[in-house]
Amino acid sequence: MHRYTQKEFDAIERNEFGIKVYPTGDYTAINTFGTWCTFGTECTFGTECTFGTDCMFGAWCEFGTGCEFGTDCKFGTECEFGTWCTFGTECKFGTGCRFGTGCRFGTECKFGTECKFGTWCVDILRANLGYCTDKVTYELMKRDQESHPIPEMFGEWTNGGACPYSIDVQRKHYFDERSDCFNRRFRRMGDTELIRAICKEKKWTMPYLFEGTEKR
């Protein structure tokens, strides 16, 4: 695999869409990457790299410790991240990505199935969870109602009223809301139980997932 120098990296010009397209390679000699970069599969990056917004990475890319990513970066399947990486909002990860300990995620990040986390990850409660089972959807909607400025809108919505998510408020959780789940009679869950329920249905793995026992 070719190891790119800073000079070679800088020499690649942006295409007609303003995007820099980089082939598969070893980029461990590069530390700072701009915005709108696209990389091929199986690229390798060093430690403490910085990437701007809207970067795209193919499958099986590997990143060292302490890398930072801007908003809306996209990663293919089975990418691997070292410890203490930081991701901006709305980043998207493919199936089977692996994250080292201490990684932090912005709001509305979206993860594929079978991802593995090195840390008990509370950040996933702010992830874009997409479609969830009835029980998890109920719990997330109840939590959103508790922080909504007009909480009665949730009950009115089930009777044909306006959707409580249609007004300009910051959401507490991101998922596919469904009014038919709101009036169900499920038992409420705490954060730990909810994280375990989400991981079970998304097939995510992280330490201390089941009964307080680390599952790797």
URWO-V289758 format. One record per residue. RES is the residue in one small letter. PHI is phi in radians with two decimals (NA if undefined). OMEGA is omega in whole degrees, 0 to 359 (* if undefined). D_LAST is the distance of its C-alpha to the last C-alpha in Angstrom with 2 decimals. Layout:
RES/PHI/OMEGA/D_LAST  RES/PHI/OMEGA/D_LAST
//
This chain:
m/NA/183/30.50  h/-1.23/178/33.15  r/-1.70/185/32.53  y/-1.37/173/34.37  t/-1.56/177/36.60  q/-1.04/180/37.40  k/-1.10/179/40.80  e/-1.14/180/39.50  f/-1.08/181/37.05  d/-1.17/185/39.89  a/-1.32/180/42.23  i/-1.27/184/40.32  e/-1.58/177/42.28  r/-1.31/179/41.24  n/-1.41/184/42.18  e/-1.14/179/44.57  f/-1.72/180/41.91  g/1.40/183/41.19  i/-1.85/173/37.81  k/-1.60/183/36.92  v/-1.86/183/35.33  y/-1.97/180/33.54  p/-1.33/175/32.69  t/-1.00/181/29.64  g/3.13/178/29.72  d/-1.75/183/28.60  y/-1.93/184/29.25  t/-1.19/179/27.97  a/-1.47/182/31.59  i/-1.83/181/31.79  n/-1.94/184/30.72  t/-2.11/181/32.35  f/-2.12/181/32.32  g/-1.41/179/34.55  t/-1.47/174/34.27  w/0.96/175/34.34  c/-1.87/178/32.73  t/-2.18/183/31.28  f/-2.08/179/29.27  g/-1.32/181/28.68  t/-1.34/173/25.59  e/1.03/175/23.64  c/-1.32/180/25.20  t/-2.13/182/24.04  f/-2.20/182/24.60  g/-1.48/181/24.84  t/-1.51/174/23.96  e/0.92/175/25.48  c/-1.34/179/26.86  t/-2.13/180/28.55  f/-2.09/178/28.91  g/-1.41/182/31.36  t/-1.30/170/31.35  d/1.05/173/31.04  c/-1.51/182/29.41  m/-2.21/183/27.86  f/-2.28/178/25.40  g/-1.30/181/24.87  a/-1.18/172/21.79  w/1.09/174/19.60  c/-1.34/181/20.97  e/-2.17/183/19.39  f/-2.22/179/20.08  g/-1.37/182/20.18  t/-1.29/171/19.72  g/1.19/178/21.87  c/-1.33/180/23.00  e/-2.15/183/24.86  f/-2.21/178/25.56  g/-1.35/183/28.40  t/-1.24/171/28.70  d/1.05/171/28.20  c/-1.38/184/26.40  k/-2.22/184/24.89  f/-2.23/178/22.11  g/-1.34/184/21.68  t/-1.23/171/18.76  e/0.96/170/15.79  c/-1.31/183/17.03  e/-2.19/184/15.03  f/-2.11/177/15.83  g/-1.28/182/15.88  t/-1.28/172/15.78  w/1.02/171/18.34  c/-1.39/183/19.42  t/-2.22/183/21.68  f/-2.14/178/22.58  g/-1.34/181/25.80  t/-1.22/172/26.60  e/1.06/171/26.25  c/-1.26/184/23.96  k/-2.22/184/22.55  f/-2.15/179/19.41  g/-1.36/181/19.09  t/-1.13/170/16.56  g/1.26/176/13.21  c/-1.24/183/13.67  r/-2.17/184/11.15  f/-2.13/178/12.02  g/-1.27/181/11.96  t/-1.15/174/12.46  g/1.34/177/15.73  c/-1.21/181/16.40  r/-2.14/185/19.12  f/-2.21/175/20.38  g/-1.34/180/23.93  t/-1.20/175/25.17  e/1.12/171/25.09  c/-1.14/183/22.32  k/-2.16/184/21.24  f/-1.99/173/17.87  g/-1.32/179/17.58  t/-1.27/173/15.34  e/1.08/173/11.81  c/-1.31/182/11.26  k/-2.18/182/8.08  f/-1.93/180/8.93  g/-1.42/182/8.50  t/-2.25/170/10.66  w/-1.05/197/11.55  c/-1.78/177/13.90  v/-1.25/182/17.30  d/-1.01/183/18.86  i/-1.16/176/17.78  l/-1.17/176/20.53  r/-1.84/181/22.97  a/-1.29/173/21.51  n/-1.43/189/23.65  l/-1.50/180/22.02  g/1.13/181/24.76  y/-1.36/179/25.42  c/-2.17/177/23.70  t/-1.11/183/24.37  d/-0.99/184/27.47  k/-1.15/179/25.81  v/-1.20/178/23.69  t/-1.06/177/26.79  y/-1.00/182/28.95  e/-1.10/180/26.85  l/-1.14/179/26.78  m/-1.19/177/30.52  k/-1.09/178/31.37  r/-1.17/177/29.67  d/-1.10/179/31.60  q/-1.08/183/34.76  e/-1.16/179/34.41  s/-1.95/182/34.60  h/-1.47/180/37.12  p/-1.21/178/40.70  i/-2.25/188/42.21  p/-1.07/181/39.87  e/-1.16/178/42.50  m/-1.06/181/42.01  f/-1.13/178/38.95  g/-1.16/179/41.13  e/-1.14/180/43.93  w/-1.06/181/41.69  t/-1.19/178/41.05  n/-1.87/176/44.86  g/1.68/179/45.48  g/-1.38/183/45.55  a/-1.20/178/44.12  c/-1.20/180/40.39  p/-1.14/178/39.12  y/-1.54/182/37.03  s/-1.45/179/40.24  i/-1.60/187/41.55  d/-1.40/177/40.65  v/-2.34/176/37.94  q/-1.39/180/34.60  r/-1.34/175/31.82  k/-1.51/180/29.18  h/-2.34/183/26.76  y/-2.20/185/26.77  f/-2.95/177/26.52  d/-1.46/182/29.01  e/-1.24/179/31.22  r/-2.46/184/33.17  s/-1.11/182/36.17  d/-1.22/180/35.95  c/-1.56/191/32.77  f/-1.18/184/34.31  n/-1.62/176/36.51  r/-1.20/184/34.10  r/-1.99/176/33.66  f/-1.44/174/29.95  r/-1.25/180/28.80  r/-1.25/183/27.75  m/-2.10/170/24.23  g/-1.46/183/23.21  d/-1.02/183/20.85  t/-1.08/180/17.77  e/-1.13/180/18.55  l/-1.17/177/19.35  i/-1.03/179/16.14  r/-1.12/179/14.28  a/-1.15/178/17.03  i/-1.10/181/16.86  c/-1.09/180/13.16  k/-1.10/183/13.86  e/-1.37/178/16.85  k/-1.60/181/15.64  k/1.07/175/12.45  w/-1.66/181/10.45  t/-2.12/175/6.81  m/-2.70/181/6.67  p/-1.04/175/6.51  y/1.05/185/8.99  l/-1.30/185/9.20  f/-2.00/174/10.71  e/0.94/177/13.58  g/1.29/181/12.59  t/-1.88/182/9.75  e/-1.13/177/6.47  k/-2.11/183/3.81  r/-1.94/*/0.00
//
